[in-house]
Amino acid sequence: MPETLAPIRGSDFTPLAREVRASGLLDRQTGYYARSITFTVLGTAAIWAGVAVLGASWWVLLLAVPLALLTARAGFLGHDAGHKQIACKNSTNRLLGLLLGNLLIGMSYGWWNDKHNKHHLNPNHAEKDPDVGTGALVFTEQQAIDRKGLGWLTRHQAALFFPMLMLEGLSLQASSIQDLRNRKGTERLVEGSLLAVHLIGYLVLTFTLMSPLTAVVFIAVHQGLLGLHLGSAFAPNHKGMPMPGPDECWDHLRKQVLTSRNVRPGRVTDWMLGGLNYQVEHHLFPSIPRPNLCKVQPLVREHCAKIGLPYTETGLVESYRQALGHLHDVAAPVRNA
């Protein structure tokens, strides 16, 4: 992940960066991550053991719910590994990212990491941030006007947003496989092999432990809830926040703070969103360990208030309202055409 602790000398970010460095909040929290990874791996194994016991019954479908939650945990941990939050060595973080991403989820760590780097460098920039480029959704009025042949989808994208998220898990896996052609040498072999082990193992387990029909429904429920969970965690972060224009050049602090929205913390919120509800702090200090995000928040909030920089934090429901409102508004040119 891009390092953001070397700002331009004299910038508004420098005093904050110095304070955070001195606070020790950038220090690794190996105990927290050891417990989290152990819980995720053992919990996943326990769920599959339960599938083996209940495989002959339709009650097995209930296990797809906690399995989706645990698979999302692996995704959040892989995200943290990509940001070098877990270990000091890049090689250790990459190994964890490959095991958690490629093996447990079936999502390419290399592909996702490259894409996420670009997002962190230019958040919410329509031309530079791949997360707001034209795809299944559009994020600016110009994108809505330029997109051809998908007028119905564009007009109704706000209403379709959450239903579409149920395909997000499968979309991430499909994109991971497609991206293998862009990997070279050993990286392609390693990533491709782990993705193949995941896919084969997943299909063998489901169709061996359950009847074919039950297996298909189980996969649909698991993958649908996984996509909905992951997408819902990322949705509040930037949608509906300011988007820099093509000729605008914001400094690091403003680029990260003005484009990001926090969701008010709480035990359940922090766990369900994987710490991404501290989006402002995460973007300013991407390598800070997840459990320290709540501790750095007062420092960031105070600094923003001191220099008169807007700091956005809302409730979870309000964050979704703003995000969906933005998706609805940018589609207006198509609806009114």
Secondary structure, 3 states (H helix, E strand, C coil): CCCCCCCCCCCCHHHHHHHHHHHCCCCCCHHHHHHHHHHHHHHHHHHHHHHHHHCCCHHHHHHHHHHHHHHHHHHHHHHHHHCCCCCCCHHHHHHHHHHHHHHHHCCCHHHHHHHHHHHHHCCCCCCCCHHHCCCCCCCCHHHHHHCCCCHHHHHCHHHHHHHHHCCHHHHHHHHHHHHHHHCCHHHHHHHHHHHHHHHHHHHHHHHHHCCHHHHHHHHHHHHHHHHHHHHHHHCCCCCCCCCCCCCCCCCHHHHHHCCCCEECCCHHHHHHCCCCCCHHHHHHCCCCCHHHHHHHHHHHHHHHHHHCCCCCEECHHHHHHHHHHHHHHHCHHHHCC
